[in-house]
Amino acid sequence: MKYLSISETAIKMGLSERSIRNYCAQGRIPGAILKGKSWLIPFDANKPSRINGKENECDEEALSLGYELIDFINNSPVPFYAIENVKQRLLDGSYEQKFENKDFNLKPGSKVFFIRNGSTLIALNVGKNVSSGNCHFHIIVSHDDSPCFKIKPECDSKTDIYNKINVETYGGLINSTWLDRPLGIAGRVIVNTEQGLETRLINLNDNVVMIPNLCIHFNREINEGYKYDKAIDLQAFIGQELEGNPLRELLSSHLNVKTEDISNFDLYLYNRESGYLWGNKKEYVSSSRLDDLECVYCSMKAFLQEENDNCINVLYIADNEEVGSCSRQGADSDFLETVLGKCVDKLGGDYKVALANSFLISADNAHAVHPNKPGISDADNRPYMNKGIAIKFKGEMFYTTDGISGAIFQRLCDSSHTPYQFFTNRSDIRGGHTLGALLLSHVSIMAVDIGLPQLAMHSSFETAGTLDIKYGVNAFKEFYSSNIEIEGDNYKIYK
């Protein structure tokens, strides 16, 4: 059979290439074959008809972004891979990597990025009109880690005839959602070489291990609030009657090194189930790690698409938010402070003045009203999926938003035709912390906390709104391309 490329099919059918990709991904072009990262379409394929008429037609831009997000998440099983994926996109966009332990040059028009620990990244796009007297930052911060299981250093163990992997929980995961599903292993391995220690990324992209439930016949309380014992119920098994150290042997085979040359590692279990769009209009996206790779993706997408001649746009992706951020690569470290300070110094500006004129968006997903538990949400400040970005408030200031910073973000949303909502916890329910408040203890910047509404946060498989991906990208693009001028207690937002 003769096949056409996406571009050839787009010309033949009179559609955009994006539409052809979406139709293929939705299964609406029979016989289309995915080869590598592209589609081959049968020569005699017909143009797909609309679904249930125009009123139910999918939002093409949102669909395209949704499928891109799923692809990004599938290729980012752990923070090391998320940062590597962002790094490659930055390099493709003419950004240059700089290093904290080496001197570097910076000038108006520079596009640079820094990586710490392989899991945290800060990128800067210095506007052409930035100078010593006109130097400030527009920052979006999100986090790339998600609750999961971390493999312990001595991990190969045995119970009865079963070979097991000794793991511990990382972050506040919903335990039950990790059982009885295929799990992969990914992270980094430290290898001894003649030249020294080498760090190598590894993704055992296969159904490697499983954490099985006990059957209901042996655990009659499983549906009555059963409490899982992390040291017993939540251990993974990798096989049975295997000799030696099965995991280390898998690592050595995958990396083509001797097992004795594996010095150490940072490895995690991850849910291998691929994400998907669903619903009558494909209006929902379900996937692992939406919290917070959805905000990582949206901010990265906007950062790479927008320029601002009058300020320094900053993309900040932090690790370890789910465990408190108190690491050298977390938001409670000096990373942002160090990078921003060095940049202002290179440009000859005043660091404190630069911060006083800057603005930060802390982007971490928010809780949507639950279809089965709507009463758990606040009576009046209750965001829904596909209804817009949630602006977060908390009287105890766990979120950074106040009336001024919230109003500035609202203006950005209005300018980009992006709907927004407000989120607060119900007054008798204590909420959690995120990135913004921790960062402000290191850099004093006006800030707002926002998120994209989602269900089942901290489950191994979460759900959000497809339209909200587009809303996030559009609002972030508006922020990166706008000017925020501060004059005492007055604020001007313009382009």
C-alpha positions as CSV (number, residue, x, y, z in Angstrom):
1,M,0.0,0.0,0.0
2,K,1.2,3.5,-0.8
3,Y,1.5,5.9,2.1
4,L,1.7,9.7,2.4
5,S,3.5,11.8,5.0
6,I,1.6,14.2,7.3
7,S,2.5,17.2,5.2
8,E,1.4,15.5,1.9
9,T,-1.8,14.4,3.5
10,A,-2.5,17.9,4.9
11,I,-2.2,19.3,1.4
12,K,-4.4,16.6,-0.1
13,M,-7.1,17.1,2.5
14,G,-6.9,20.8,2.8
15,L,-6.2,20.7,6.5
16,S,-3.3,21.8,8.8
17,E,-0.6,19.3,9.7
18,R,-1.6,19.7,13.3
19,S,-5.1,18.5,12.4
20,I,-3.8,15.5,10.6
21,R,-1.6,14.5,13.6
22,N,-4.6,14.9,15.9
23,Y,-6.9,12.8,13.7
24,C,-4.3,10.0,13.5
25,A,-3.8,10.0,17.3
26,Q,-7.6,9.9,17.7
27,G,-7.8,6.9,15.4
28,R,-10.0,8.8,13.0
29,I,-7.9,8.0,9.9
30,P,-8.2,4.2,9.4
31,G,-4.9,2.5,8.5
32,A,-2.7,5.3,9.7
33,I,0.6,3.9,11.1
34,L,2.8,5.5,13.7
35,K,6.5,5.1,12.7
36,G,8.9,6.5,15.1
37,K,7.5,9.9,16.0
38,S,5.6,10.5,12.7
39,W,2.5,9.1,11.0
40,L,2.2,7.3,7.6
41,I,-1.3,7.8,6.1
42,P,-2.8,5.5,3.4
43,F,-2.9,7.2,0.0
44,D,-6.6,6.5,-0.4
45,A,-7.6,7.7,3.1
46,N,-10.7,9.9,3.3
47,K,-10.9,13.2,5.1
48,P,-12.4,12.6,8.6
49,S,-15.9,14.0,9.1
50,R,-16.7,16.1,12.2
51,I,-17.9,14.4,15.3
52,N,-21.6,15.0,16.0
53,G,-21.6,18.3,14.1
54,K,-19.8,21.6,14.7
55,E,-21.1,22.1,18.3
56,N,-19.2,19.0,19.5
57,E,-16.0,19.6,17.5
58,C,-12.8,19.4,19.5
59,D,-10.7,22.5,20.2
60,E,-7.8,21.7,17.8
61,E,-5.2,23.8,19.6
62,A,-6.1,22.2,23.0
63,L,-6.0,18.7,21.5
64,S,-2.6,19.3,20.0
65,L,-1.2,20.6,23.3
66,G,-2.8,17.7,25.1
67,Y,-1.1,15.1,23.0
68,E,2.2,17.0,23.2
69,L,1.8,17.1,27.0
70,I,1.2,13.3,27.1
71,D,4.3,12.7,25.0
72,F,6.4,15.0,27.3
73,I,5.2,13.1,30.4
74,N,5.8,9.7,28.9
75,N,9.4,10.7,28.1
76,S,9.9,12.2,31.6
77,P,9.4,9.3,34.1
78,V,11.6,11.0,36.7
79,P,13.0,14.5,37.2
80,F,16.4,13.7,35.6
81,Y,14.6,12.9,32.3
82,A,12.3,15.9,32.6
83,I,15.3,18.2,32.8
84,E,17.1,16.4,30.0
85,N,14.0,16.9,27.8
86,V,13.7,20.6,28.6
87,K,17.5,21.0,28.1
88,Q,17.2,19.6,24.6
89,R,14.4,22.0,23.7
90,L,16.4,24.9,25.0
91,L,19.5,23.8,23.0
92,D,17.3,23.6,19.9
93,G,16.1,27.1,20.7
94,S,19.7,28.5,20.7
95,Y,20.1,28.6,24.5
96,E,23.6,27.9,25.8
97,Q,24.3,26.0,29.0
98,K,26.4,27.7,31.7
99,F,27.8,26.2,34.9
100,E,27.8,27.5,38.4
101,N,31.3,26.5,39.1
102,K,32.7,28.4,36.1
103,D,32.7,32.1,35.1
104,F,30.5,33.1,32.3
105,N,29.6,36.2,30.2
106,L,26.1,37.7,30.0
107,K,24.8,40.6,28.0
108,P,21.5,41.9,26.5
109,G,20.2,39.3,24.1
110,S,21.8,36.3,25.9
111,K,19.9,33.1,26.2
112,V,21.4,30.8,28.8
113,F,20.5,28.0,31.3
114,F,21.9,26.4,34.4
115,I,21.3,22.9,35.7
116,R,21.9,21.7,39.3
117,N,22.0,18.1,40.3
118,G,20.7,17.1,36.9
119,S,17.1,17.6,38.2
120,T,16.6,21.4,38.6
121,L,17.0,24.0,35.8
122,I,16.9,27.8,35.5
123,A,16.9,29.3,32.1
124,L,17.1,33.0,31.3
125,N,16.2,35.0,28.2
126,V,17.8,38.5,28.6
127,G,15.9,41.2,26.7
128,K,17.7,43.3,24.2
129,N,16.9,46.5,26.0
130,V,18.0,45.3,29.5
131,S,20.7,47.5,31.0
132,S,22.2,48.3,34.3
133,G,19.4,50.8,35.0
134,N,16.6,48.6,33.5
135,C,17.1,45.1,34.9
136,H,14.3,42.9,36.4
137,F,12.8,39.4,36.1
138,H,9.6,37.7,35.0
139,I,9.8,34.2,36.6
140,I,7.6,31.1,36.4
141,V,8.5,28.3,38.7
142,S,7.1,24.8,38.7
143,H,8.4,21.4,40.0
144,D,9.3,18.2,38.2
145,D,9.0,15.6,40.9
146,S,5.9,13.6,41.8
147,P,5.1,11.1,44.7
148,C,6.5,7.7,43.9
149,F,8.7,4.9,45.3
150,K,12.5,5.3,45.7
151,I,14.8,2.3,45.6
152,K,17.1,1.9,48.6
153,P,20.9,1.5,48.1
154,E,20.9,-2.2,49.1
155,C,17.7,-3.2,47.4
156,D,17.9,-6.9,46.2
157,S,16.2,-9.1,48.8
158,K,14.3,-12.3,48.9
159,T,11.1,-13.6,50.6
160,D,10.3,-17.3,50.2
161,I,11.1,-17.9,46.5
162,Y,10.4,-14.3,45.4
163,N,13.0,-11.7,44.5
164,K,12.1,-8.3,45.8
165,I,13.2,-4.7,45.5
166,N,13.4,-2.8,48.8
167,V,11.7,0.6,48.3
168,E,10.5,3.5,50.4
169,T,7.8,6.1,49.7
170,Y,8.8,9.5,48.2
171,G,6.3,12.2,49.0
172,G,2.6,11.9,49.9
173,L,1.4,9.3,47.4
174,I,-2.0,7.6,47.4
175,N,-0.6,4.1,48.2
176,S,-3.4,1.9,46.7
177,T,-3.1,3.5,43.3
178,W,0.4,1.9,42.8
179,L,-0.7,-1.7,43.3
180,D,-1.4,-4.2,40.6
181,R,-0.1,-2.2,37.7
182,P,3.0,-2.4,35.6
183,L,5.9,-0.3,37.0
184,G,9.1,0.8,35.4
185,I,12.4,1.8,36.9
186,A,14.2,5.1,36.0
187,G,16.8,7.5,37.4
188,R,20.6,7.8,37.3
189,V,23.4,5.4,38.0
190,I,26.9,6.4,39.2
191,V,29.5,4.3,37.4
192,N,33.2,3.9,38.3
193,T,35.5,4.4,35.3
194,E,39.2,4.9,34.8
195,Q,38.6,8.6,34.4
196,G,36.5,8.9,37.6
197,L,32.8,8.8,38.4
198,E,30.3,9.1,35.5
199,T,26.6,9.8,35.8
200,R,24.4,7.9,33.4
201,L,20.6,8.2,33.0
202,I,18.7,4.9,32.8
203,N,15.1,4.0,32.0
204,L,14.2,0.4,32.2
205,N,11.3,1.1,29.9
206,D,9.5,-2.2,30.4
207,N,7.1,-3.8,32.9
208,V,9.9,-4.5,35.3
209,V,8.3,-4.9,38.8
210,M,4.9,-5.2,40.4
211,I,3.4,-4.4,43.9
212,P,0.6,-6.9,44.3
213,N,-2.4,-6.5,46.5
214,L,-3.4,-9.3,48.9
215,C,-6.6,-10.9,47.6
216,I,-9.9,-9.9,49.3
217,H,-10.3,-13.5,50.7
218,F,-7.2,-13.0,52.9
219,N,-7.8,-9.3,53.6
220,R,-11.5,-8.8,54.2
221,E,-10.9,-5.2,55.4
222,I,-9.4,-4.0,52.1
223,N,-12.5,-2.0,51.3
224,E,-13.1,-0.8,54.8
225,G,-10.2,1.6,55.2
226,Y,-7.2,-0.7,55.2
227,K,-3.9,0.8,56.2
228,Y,-1.0,-0.3,54.1
229,D,2.2,-1.2,55.9
230,K,4.9,0.5,53.9
231,A,7.6,-2.0,54.9
232,I,5.5,-5.1,54.0
233,D,2.5,-4.3,51.8
234,L,4.3,-1.8,49.5
235,Q,7.4,-3.8,48.5
236,A,7.9,-4.6,44.8
237,F,8.8,-8.0,43.5
238,I,10.9,-8.5,40.3
239,G,10.7,-12.3,39.8
240,Q,11.2,-15.6,41.5
241,E,14.1,-18.0,42.1
242,L,16.5,-15.6,40.5
243,E,20.2,-15.9,41.6
244,G,22.5,-13.0,42.5
245,N,21.4,-9.4,42.4
246,P,18.7,-9.1,39.8
247,L,18.3,-5.3,39.7
248,R,22.1,-4.7,39.6
249,E,22.4,-7.2,36.8
250,L,19.6,-5.5,34.9
251,L,21.4,-2.1,35.3
252,S,24.8,-3.5,34.2
253,S,23.2,-5.2,31.2
254,H,21.4,-2.0,30.2
255,L,24.4,0.2,30.7
256,N,26.9,-2.3,29.4
257,V,29.1,-2.1,32.5
258,K,30.2,-4.6,35.1
259,T,28.0,-4.9,38.2
260,E,31.0,-4.2,40.4
261,D,31.5,-0.8,38.5
262,I,28.1,0.4,39.7
263,S,29.0,2.6,42.6
264,N,25.6,4.1,43.5
265,F,22.3,5.3,42.1
266,D,19.1,7.4,42.5
267,L,16.4,5.1,41.1
268,Y,12.6,5.3,41.3
269,L,9.6,3.2,40.4
270,Y,7.2,4.9,38.0
271,N,3.8,4.1,36.6
272,R,4.2,3.0,32.9
273,E,0.6,3.4,31.9
274,S,0.5,5.9,29.0
275,G,-1.7,9.0,29.3
276,Y,-4.6,9.7,27.1
277,L,-7.3,12.2,26.2
278,W,-10.9,11.1,26.8
279,G,-14.5,12.4,27.1
280,N,-17.1,13.4,24.5
281,K,-14.8,16.2,23.2
282,K,-11.6,14.7,24.4
283,E,-11.9,17.4,27.1
284,Y,-10.0,15.4,29.8
285,V,-6.4,14.3,30.1
286,S,-5.5,11.4,32.4
287,S,-1.8,10.6,33.0
288,S,0.8,10.0,35.6
289,R,2.7,13.0,37.0
290,L,0.3,15.7,35.9
291,D,1.2,17.3,39.3
292,D,3.4,19.1,38.3
293,L,4.7,18.2,34.8
294,E,1.6,19.9,33.3
295,C,2.8,23.2,34.6
296,V,6.4,22.4,33.7
297,Y,5.2,21.8,30.1
298,C,3.0,24.9,29.9
299,S,5.7,27.2,31.2
300,M,8.4,25.7,29.0
301,K,6.2,26.0,26.0
302,A,5.5,29.7,26.7
303,F,9.1,30.5,27.6
304,L,10.3,29.1,24.2
305,Q,7.7,31.0,22.2
306,E,7.9,34.5,23.7
307,E,10.4,37.3,23.8
308,N,10.5,40.4,25.9
309,D,13.0,43.1,25.1
310,N,12.6,44.9,28.4
311,C,13.1,42.3,31.1
312,I,14.8,38.9,31.8
313,N,12.4,36.1,31.3
314,V,13.1,33.1,33.7
315,L,12.0,29.5,33.5
316,Y,12.6,27.7,36.8
317,I,12.0,24.0,37.2
318,A,12.7,22.7,40.7
319,D,13.1,19.3,42.2
320,N,12.1,17.8,45.6
321,E,8.9,19.9,46.1
322,E,7.0,16.8,47.2
323,V,9.4,16.2,50.1
324,G,9.7,19.8,51.3
325,S,12.2,21.4,48.9
326,C,15.0,21.4,51.5
327,S,17.8,20.1,49.2
328,R,20.6,21.9,47.3
329,Q,18.3,21.5,44.2
330,G,15.0,22.4,45.9
331,A,13.2,25.7,46.0
332,D,14.4,26.2,49.6
333,S,18.0,26.3,48.4
334,D,20.1,29.2,47.2
335,F,19.9,28.2,43.5
336,L,17.6,31.0,42.3
337,E,19.2,33.6,44.5
338,T,22.7,32.6,43.2
339,V,21.7,32.6,39.5
340,L,19.8,35.9,39.6
341,G,22.5,37.6,41.7
342,K,25.2,36.6,39.3
343,C,23.2,37.7,36.3
344,V,22.5,41.2,37.7
345,D,26.1,41.5,38.6
346,K,27.2,40.6,35.0
347,L,24.8,43.3,33.7
348,G,26.0,45.9,36.1
349,G,22.7,46.4,37.8
350,D,21.5,46.7,41.4
351,Y,20.3,43.3,42.6
352,K,17.8,44.6,45.3
353,V,16.3,47.1,42.8
354,A,16.0,44.3,40.2
355,L,14.1,42.1,42.7
356,A,11.8,45.0,43.7
357,N,10.7,45.4,40.1
358,S,10.3,41.7,39.4
359,F,7.3,39.3,39.4
360,L,7.1,35.6,40.1
361,I,4.4,33.0,39.2
362,S,4.4,29.9,41.3
363,A,2.7,27.3,39.1
364,D,1.6,24.1,40.8
365,N,-1.6,22.3,40.0
366,A,-4.8,22.9,42.1
367,H,-7.6,20.8,43.4
368,A,-10.7,20.7,41.2
369,V,-14.2,20.1,42.6
370,H,-14.6,16.4,42.9
371,P,-17.7,14.8,41.1
372,N,-18.4,12.4,44.0
373,K,-17.3,14.7,46.9
374,P,-18.2,18.3,45.9
375,G,-18.8,19.3,49.5
376,I,-15.1,18.9,50.3
377,S,-14.4,22.1,48.4
378,D,-14.9,25.6,49.6
379,A,-18.5,26.8,49.1
380,D,-17.5,29.8,47.0
381,N,-13.9,29.4,45.8
382,R,-14.1,26.1,44.0
383,P,-12.4,25.7,40.6
384,Y,-13.5,23.2,37.9
385,M,-11.6,21.6,35.1
386,N,-11.8,23.4,31.8
387,K,-13.1,26.5,33.4
388,G,-9.8,28.4,33.7
389,I,-6.6,28.8,35.8
390,A,-7.0,28.6,39.5
391,I,-5.6,31.6,41.5
392,K,-4.7,30.3,45.0
393,F,-5.2,32.2,48.2
394,K,-4.5,31.2,51.8
395,G,-4.9,33.5,54.9
396,E,-1.9,31.8,56.5
397,M,0.1,32.7,53.4
398,F,1.1,29.2,52.5
399,Y,0.3,30.6,49.0
400,T,2.0,33.9,48.1
401,T,-1.1,35.5,46.4
402,D,-2.5,38.8,47.8
403,G,-4.9,41.3,46.4
404,I,-2.3,43.1,44.3
405,S,-0.5,40.1,42.8
406,G,-3.8,38.3,42.2
407,A,-5.1,41.4,40.4
408,I,-2.0,41.6,38.2
409,F,-2.4,38.0,37.2
410,Q,-6.1,38.5,36.5
411,R,-5.2,41.4,34.2
412,L,-2.8,39.1,32.3
413,C,-5.5,36.5,32.0
414,D,-8.0,39.1,30.7
415,S,-5.5,40.4,28.1
416,S,-4.9,36.8,26.8
417,H,-8.6,36.0,26.9
418,T,-7.9,33.3,29.5
419,P,-10.6,32.4,32.0
420,Y,-9.6,32.2,35.7
421,Q,-11.1,31.0,39.0
422,F,-10.2,31.3,42.6
423,F,-9.2,28.5,44.9
424,T,-9.1,28.4,48.7
425,N,-9.3,25.4,51.0
426,R,-12.5,25.0,53.0
427,S,-11.8,26.8,56.3
428,D,-11.8,23.6,58.4
429,I,-9.3,21.8,56.1
430,R,-5.6,22.5,56.3
431,G,-3.8,22.9,52.9
432,G,-0.3,22.2,51.9
433,H,2.8,24.3,51.0
434,T,4.2,24.7,47.5
435,L,7.1,26.6,45.9
436,G,6.3,30.3,46.1
437,A,6.4,30.8,49.9
438,L,9.7,29.0,50.2
439,L,11.3,31.0,47.3
440,L,10.2,34.3,48.8
441,S,12.3,33.5,51.9
442,H,15.4,33.7,49.6
443,V,14.3,36.3,47.0
444,S,11.9,39.1,48.0
445,I,9.7,39.3,44.8
446,M,6.0,40.0,44.3
447,A,4.4,36.7,43.6
448,V,1.2,34.8,42.8
449,D,0.4,31.2,43.3
450,I,-1.7,29.5,40.5
451,G,-2.5,26.0,39.3
452,L,-4.4,24.1,36.7
453,P,-7.4,22.3,38.3
454,Q,-7.1,18.5,38.5
455,L,-8.6,15.4,40.2
456,A,-6.8,12.7,42.3
457,M,-3.7,14.7,43.1
458,H,-0.9,12.4,44.2
459,S,-2.5,9.3,42.7
460,S,-0.3,7.3,40.4
461,F,-2.7,8.4,37.6
462,E,-4.4,11.8,37.7
463,T,-7.0,13.7,35.6
464,A,-7.1,17.3,34.4
465,G,-8.9,19.4,31.8
466,T,-7.5,19.5,28.2
467,L,-8.6,23.1,27.7
468,D,-6.7,24.2,30.8
469,I,-3.4,23.2,29.1
470,K,-4.1,25.8,26.4
471,Y,-5.2,28.3,29.1
472,G,-2.0,27.8,31.0
473,V,0.2,28.3,27.9
474,N,-1.7,31.4,26.8
475,A,-1.5,33.1,30.2
476,F,2.2,32.3,30.6
477,K,2.9,33.6,27.1
478,E,1.1,36.8,28.0
479,F,3.2,37.1,31.2
480,Y,6.5,36.6,29.4
481,S,5.6,39.1,26.7
482,S,4.2,41.9,28.9
483,N,5.7,44.7,31.0
484,I,4.8,45.1,34.6
485,E,5.7,48.6,35.8
486,I,5.7,49.3,39.5
487,E,5.2,52.9,40.7
488,G,4.7,52.9,44.5
489,D,1.3,51.3,45.0
490,N,0.3,51.6,41.4
491,Y,0.9,49.0,38.7
492,K,0.9,49.2,34.9
493,I,0.6,46.1,32.7
494,Y,1.3,46.8,29.0
495,K,3.1,45.6,25.9
